[in-house]
Amino acid sequence: MPRLSKPTCCATTRRLFDWHRGALTSRRLAVPVRHLPGDSAANRDLQGEAVELDCTTHLRAATVDHLAVGNWMTVTINSGEDADPVEYPEAVQRPRFPESEESPLC
């Protein structure tokens, strides 16, 4: 007779114990792991800081960068010849990916 499933909070724990005892295959254990929330500790460990920044965040950062460069151009063009040069704006930080991989987000 199959065991009744426990509440959701204990289901993952039960699966881990079953996997450890050999009563559950790694393939069946991978199913709930794949459906963990994007900001879970497991996803953060696997994908690093890329988990916290999605495609929308990257687009917002690019927008901020372009606006900063546009403002820099305006100030540079409209300042006098004797004025001190304005520093070029720095880009907003984005997550770093290993060079062998492309961004999984965009």
JORAHU-V852611 format. One record per pair of residues at least 4 apart in sequence whose ideal C-beta (glycine too) atoms are under 6 Angstrom apart, sorted by sequence separation. I is the first residue (numbers start at 1). GAP is how many residues later the second one is. If there is no record, write none. Layout:
I:GAP ; I:GAP
//
This chain:
6:4 ; 10:4 ; 24:4 ; 36:4 ; 43:4 ; 47:4 ; 53:4 ; 75:4 ; 79:4 ; 97:4 ; 6:5 ; 18:5 ; 19:5 ; 24:5 ; 38:5 ; 5:6 ; 18:6 ; 36:6 ; 97:6 ; 36:7 ; 44:7 ; 6:8 ; 43:8 ; 15:9 ; 19:10 ; 76:10 ; 75:11 ; 38:13 ; 15:14 ; 72:17 ; 12:20 ; 68:21 ; 65:26 ; 65:27 ; 64:28 ; 61:31 ; 61:33 ; 53:42 ; 50:45 ; 49:46 ; 55:50 ; 54:51 ; 55:51
//
